[in-house]
Amino acid sequence: MARRTAIVGFGRFGRALGGLLAEAGLSFRAFDPGADVPADVRGASIGDVVRGAAVVVVAVPVAEVRAALIALRPHLGPRHLVLDVASVKLAPAAALEEVLGADVPWIATHPLFGPTSLALGERPLRVVVCPNAIHPAALRRARAFYERLGCEVVELGAEAHDRSMAETHALTFFVAKGLLDVGAGEGAPAAPPSFQAIARTIDVVRSDAGHLFSAIHRANPFAGAARARLLDALGSLDRALREDRPRNEPRVEARVDIPGLGDRAPDLRETRELIDEVDAEILALLARRAHLARRAARAKATLGRGIVDRRREAELIASRRARAEVLALDPAAIEDIFRAVLRFSRRAQAAAPPAPPPRRSRPRKA
């Protein structure tokens, strides 16, 4: 079976997916008349990129999925697997069924990551796939495709996906967009950790394309109701805070109080749970560091340099010790930790696949 992937649509996500495929050692070709596709992977037409491909990824905005499928349809057959990567699933799944039906295997998918998270090396990468009864084997093929890219696969129906995204993805972007529009935190000399976490979300919203924000709200049939519930709750809370009543008036205080965890959070158990959360974050950061270390190994190989860079490591240890002193941590203990991290990173670099040889341009015929 052919291993190549065809990418139709080479915007921000299409380019990022191409990079992920290249890192996994999988070849691909892309077609997008409105984007700058590198010559070595550029297809002359939709039919050109589909020819010889096993997987066809439709990476276009939600509003353009159906048109892209119609353009693809004459070039597709039973050997292909067609999947979309849209942030909503009911509408793309309906378009896939309408245009491809039972003749061409298809499956709706949603990678829960974007160009920003890929550039930062964040891990794990998760993907939602929506099984369909018309092509039950497509689930297995889609799972194998994404797992080959290092992704974790979550199975979820299209409607369940959109309901979940309305309460999570859409509301998160909605709140972040509002904070962005009012300039929350801009120019603030200091911000507490609670806002710093929100600020990272605002940066993600700022970096994503405008059509994504619009799509996750306008193309998700459940997003409007989720926004309405949130606005009702915020309006009720605002009215309660504005009421001119004694501060100790029970009815008002009950409306503005944030409920605690009660018996579920005694001090020791709560502390242990928080430690577990920190450890999970540390492991996720180590996975991210390993990914970046492998990227560095490929860059070093391209430059003809070895894995170990003693000068860089000495500078790193010195800077981490200095930072430890600022944070009132034991510099010697921090040095021990980072020397272990460096050993970990060297092993990750040693295990990285070799960098591909540079492409040689073919001489033009006279």
Secondary structure, DSSP 8 states (H G I E B T S, - for coil): ---EEEEE--SHHHHHHHHHHHHTT--EEEE-TTS---TTTB-SSHHHHHTTEEEEEE-S-GGGHHHHHHHHGGG--TT-EEEE--S--HHHHHHHHHHHTTTS-EEEEEES--HHHHHTT-S-EEEEEE--TT-THHHHHHHHHHHHTTEEEEE--HHHHHHHHIIIIIHHHHHHHHHHHTTTTTT-S---HHHHHHHHHHHHHHHS-HHHHHHHHHS-TTHHHHHHHHHHHHHHHHHHHH----TT-HHHHHHH-----GGG--HHHHHHHHHHHHHHHHHHHHHHHHHHHHHHHHHHHHHT--S--HHHHHHHHHHHHHHHHHTT--HHHHHHHHHHHHHHHHHHHHTS--------------
